[in-house]
Amino acid sequence: MLTVEVLLGGETVELVGNPPEVGEHLPKFKLFDADGQKIKTRDLLGKTTLISIVPDLNTPVCSVQTKKFNQKADDFPDVRFITVSNNLPQDQANWCAAEGVSNLQVLSDHELSLGYEMNLYIPNAGFLARSIFIIDADGKIQYREIVPEIHNEPDYIAALNELSALK
């Protein structure tokens, strides 16, 4: 099986492997919250969760993506919204405070646990592939988008329609 490739500014780059597919369960990984506390895969179970994965919150497209899902979180009170980036927890907390993002949780993958376990890390670039995953309460993937060009935004409408369908 070929490794998944995406474009970075029009140049092809490979992910470390093939990300999990719809119908599979999330692999085990750990992330860190703003207080530096570990958040493990099992902590994400129990309710439908949208996981928005961005390379770097301090870049325009990542910022827009996170703010868009932050705005939409109120429309889905029974859904947990999470953004994951490689930024350190303190950088994320500072960004959220500066940008007024409070409707979703921003988690750090600075140790690249999610990046390697979900095969979303781009070793040649040093960050995560832009992607969206929606999981059910049991951790089963219901929706997946690996954005083909890292500099482009994801398909928000498709992801939000999937959330509406899962209600």
N, C-alpha and C positions, 0 to 999 in steps of 0.2 A: 504494500500500500504506500502510495506517495505521501510525503509530508505536505501539509497544507501550506500554501504560499499566499502572501498578501503583497500589496504594493505599498511602498514607502516613497512618496514623491515620484511615482511612476517606475521605480526600480523594484524588481522582485526580491522579496526576502522570505526566508523560510521560518516557520515556527518550529519549536523543538520537537513537535510531533503532531498528531492529529487530535484536535479538541474533541471532547465527548459529544455524542450525537443526541438528538431528541429521542427520548425513550430510555436513555441511560440515566444512572444516578450520578450525582456529583461525587467526585473523588474526595478523599480526605485531604484537607489542607488547613493552614492556619493563617489568619490575618490579624491585624492589630488595630484597636480603636484609638480614639484621640488621647486616651489616658495610658496607652501602651499596653492595655490588657489584651490577652490572646482571645480571638474569636475563632472557634473551630467550626468545621462543616456542620457538626451536630447542633451547634448554636443557631444555625440558619433554618433548621427544620421546624415544623409546627404551623407554618402558614405560608401561603403563596408568597414568593419573593422574586423581585426583579433585580438582577445583578447587572449593573452597567459597569463595564470595564474600560478604563481609559489609560492611555500612556502617561500623561502628566497633567495634573489639574491646572498648572500655570501656563497652559497653552490655550489659544483661543477656541479650538474645536472641542477640546476636553471640557473647558469651562462652560461652553454653550450646552453641551450634552448633559452635564451634571445639573445645570440650572433648569433645563427643560424638564428633566425627570423630577427635580425638586418641586417645580410648579404643578406637575401632574399628580404628585403623591396624594394631595388632598382629595382627588377624584376617586381614589381607590383606598378607602380607610382600612380595608381588610388585607391589604397587600403591604409587605415590607419592601421598601426601596433602598438599595445599597449601591454606592459607587465604590469601585476598587481602583486604586492607582499604585504606582511604585513610590509615590511621594512618602516621605517620613510622616509619622502621625502628627508631629508638631506643625509641619508645613501644611498638612491638610486642615488642622484646626484653625490655623491662621487664615488660610484661604476661605474656609467656611464663614469665619467671622467677618472677613472683609467683603464677602459676596452675599451675605445674608442667607446662606443655605442652612436650613434647619429642619426641613421636612423629610430628609433622608439621612441615612447613616453613611459616612465616608470612612472606608477602611483601607489600611495600608498593607500592601504586599511587598514591602521593602526587602523582605527575606526571600521573595520569589517562590514561596511555597505554592500559591495558587497558580502562578505562571508555569511552573514545571509540572504540577500534578494535573492541570487542565490542558497542558500543552499550548499555552497562549503566550509564552515568552518568545521574544525575537532576539536570539543571542547576538546577531550582528548589529542590532540597534540598541540593545540594553534596556528594553521596556516591553510592556504587554501589548498585545494586539487589541485594537478597539473592537469590542464585542458586547453583545447583550445575551443574557441567559435568563429564562424565567423557569423557576422550579416550583413544583407543587409542595404541599406540606410534608411529604415524605422524601423530598430531595430529588425527585425524578424530573428530568429536564423536559419541559413542555414546549420550549421555544429556544431557538439559537440563531443568532446572526453574528457571523464573523465578518466585519466590514472589509470589503475587498481592498479599499485604498485607505490606509491609516489616516490620511489627512481629510477624509470625508466623514460626515455625520452618519449615524446609523439611521435605519428606517423607523422613526419614532411611531408612525401610524401603525405599522405592522405589529410592533411590540405592544402598543396600547390596545390594539384590537384583540390581540391574544389574551391580554389581561381581562378585557371585557368578556371574552368568550369563556374564561375560566370561572367567572363569578357564579 
